[in-house]
């Protein structure tokens, strides 16, 4: 990145026009996450929450970052 004269914030802000983050059902609606029986679900509840937190941290600060909570009453 030094050779390109850029940093992670520049890459994040210039690469994406907007970020929509859907909170994992593993956080807050654990029963729903545990009920999913899918070949595409590789994470445990705990690891899904950890990955979700890392993604939030990575994109937080983008000017058009929107987090969509999994609270069904608001959805």
Buried (B, 14 or more C-beta within 10 A) or exposed (E): EEEEEEEEEEEBBEEEEEBEBEBBBBBBBBEEBEEEEEEEEEBEBEEBBBEBEEBBEEBEEBEEBEEEEBEEEEE
